[in-house]
Amino acid sequence: MTDYDTRTVTSFFGIARSGRRFIKGLLLFKIDELPTSHRGIVNKFGELYVKSGEMDRKLGRKLNDGIRLRNKARYDSHGEIGEKEAQEMIRLATTLIDQLNRKLS
């Protein structure tokens, strides 16, 4: 793995963790106990926010893509996360931040 790859993957995990925290924050507006797995959190978010129409279905798909990329980066020794994937995660995290800020205001 090159220095660029290492930096990208490290940044990617930071963004993924931040996104997960924002999703948890949104979930806590509607439920008292959070799911314990990444997949469970995304599924519950989809159920409560996406399927209800409160948030766009595209966001639900992006979250699932984010989980797939996270798993690829974490568990696939040959998986490469490049600039394009990192930029997608930054856009997703920004969208989640905006959604949480709207909910808080």
N, C-alpha and C positions, 0 to 999 in steps of 0.2 A: 504494500500500500504506500503510495507516495504521500508527501507532506500535505499536498492539496487534498487528497482523498481523506486523510486523517482529520484535517480541519473541517472538511465538508461533513463527514460523518459525526464528528463531535458537535458541530453546530446543529446538524439535523436532529440529534437526540435532544439538545436543549430546546429547540423549537417544538418537538413532539411532546416533551414534558410540559412546556408552557401551554400548549394547546389542550392537553389533557386536564390541566388545572382549570382552564377557562371553562371547559365542558363540565367539569365537576361543579364549578361555581354556578353555572346555569341550572344544572340538575338540582342543586340544593334549594332552588326556588320552588321546586315541585315535589321533592321527595326528602325523607329524613335520613335514609340509609343508602349509601352509594354502593353500586356493584363493585366487586373486588378485582375484576379483570379488565384489561384494556377493551377487549371485545364487548364485555358486558356494559361498560360505560358508554361505548359508541352505540350499542343496540338500544339502551335505555334512552339515550339522547334522541335517537331516531324515532323511537316510540312516542316520546313526550313532546318533541319539538318539530320534527320533520313530518311525521305521519299526520299530526294534528293540523299541519299547514301553517304553524307559527313561524317556521323557517323553511327556506327553499330546499327542495329535494336535491338540488345540485350540491348543497352543502353536505347533505348526508352521504352522497357519493364521494365527495372529496375527503370526508372523514374516513370512509372505508379505504380509499386509495392511500391515505396517510398511514393507516394501520398496516396495509400491505407493504408500503415502503419502509416503515419502521421495522417490520419483521424481516424484510429483505436485508436491511442494513445490519440488523442485530444477529440474525441466525444463518444467513447465507454467506459462507466464507468467500464465495466468488461473486457475491452481489455487489454491484457498484452503485453508489449514490452520487450522481453528478450535480452540476450546477443547476440544470433544469429542474430536477427533483427537489433540490434545496429551495429554489425560488418558489416552487409550488407550495411547499410547506410554509414558507414565509407568508405567502398570500393567504393561506388557510389560517395561520395564526392571527394575522391582521384582521381577517373577517370575524374570527371568534372573539377577538378583543372588542371589535366594534359592536358585536351582538351583546356581549356582556355589559359594555358601557351603556347601551340603550336600555337594557333591562334594569340597570342600577339607577338610571336617571328618571 
